């Protein structure tokens, strides 16, 4: 591969930033430029829910300047993202149109979960990451609205949880006129500590080895410390907390000067210090790592991942699977049946790939749906499908977008309840996404029919297509009359969806 240049642009609440990267023929990545421009979009977006023409003019001017810089570097490709600052604006559609008309740029508006995953990719792309998460570690994305905590143990995700204690939220909730600075700080600390105590009781059974912080302020703290980090901004938690305690005793103006901050983010410095200190203290990690990357790096790594431009990159699909497995175990639904069923659904999916027209991403969603389809029984046996749907939609599964969780949840729902028409759905998805959920649920139903007893009676399952029939050849040491009796009724749905008739053929194996 020849050297390829790529630009990532992110339109945030307080600034518009661009990083230019170089992908080499050796499948490595290098940052060659970093440009940012301060622009308080959040003031209009969050307060007025509308971006005024003056701020839009400034945004377009900045993007035009970025375009000139990109042309100077002869950038081969680029991607531009924004999150809540435009998503929550009432005139977002018109702003996006103006950006396109004035600059030629198309901006991708992403959800909070997509933004968090891009931030996660920025960290996961660092060399030290794999070694850290092979221990007991927490990856914490500190945002304005909330924080996202993902717990790893032995390289596997244990849980991912969102908490509404972001820096902007803390400021808006607790900073009131007439409140003394001391009282303000005490309230923040009390509010955060209570939330973290609950999290620790539910999801942590031992001391963490590492905390990985993803946040712009984090690198400011590292840069402001007189203590030297142990390579790649890895430091002892005790030293990190000691510095934050020392910093917090200063007046806000002195903190801003010490950290060399701009005034546009000064209101968030006190909540940030208290939040970082509380997280490091309450989660009791031995060391803290602040890699100093941001969402621009995540955009670049995501682009590289999709285009196979880096070698030895983190397996994000495995993160999705391990997160789903952790959820299944949390709701006491993981079993040998689920394990066998997951293998079977993938086998069916691969056997009819020319018929269903779905790709590798949908294959992953099928695996997740299979793993989670029984989790609703933890809540209700009689309404397990609806309960599973609600659990999936209310849970964070790292690596999946909101839409993908919706497809997974519908797949699980349609596995058990009668299929409703697209027009009857009270869900904002396209017909294409609806069809994806229907196809995946048909495969899940068929696979469930082959293990109706949950005893894995079938061995050496082989699947082949012959004209309009799918021949499922199995070996069994046991009586499979139950499966044979229910097979036709359980597979008619599959036949209607794919116009393929499943046929079960048994080869009895003598003991």
Secondary structure, 3 states (H helix, E strand, C coil): CCCEEEEEEEECCCEEEEEEEEECCCCCEEEEEEEEEECCHHHHHHHHCCCCHHHHHHHHHHHHHHHHHHHHHCCCEEEEEECHHHHCCCCHHHHHHHHHHHHCCCCEECCHHHHHHHHHHHHHCCCCHHHHHCCEEEEEEECCCCEEEEEEECCEEEEEEEECCCHHHHHHHHCCCCCCHHHHHHHHHHHHHHHHHHHHHHHCCCCEEEEEEECHHHHHHHHHCCCCCCCCCEEEHHHHHHHHHHHHCCCHHHHHHHHCCCHHHHHHHHHHHHHHHHHHHHCCEEEEECCCCCHHHHHHHHHHHHCCCCCCCCCHHHHHHHHHHHHHHHCCCCCHHHHHHHHHHHHHHHHCHHHHCCCHHHHHHHHHHHHHCCHHHHCCCCCHHHHHHHHHHCCCCCCCCHHHHHHHHHHHHHHHCCCCCHHHCCCCCCHHHHHHHHHHHHHHHHHHHCCCCCCCCEEEEEEEEECCEEEEEEEECCCCHHHHHHHHHHHHHHHHHHCCEEEEEEEECCC
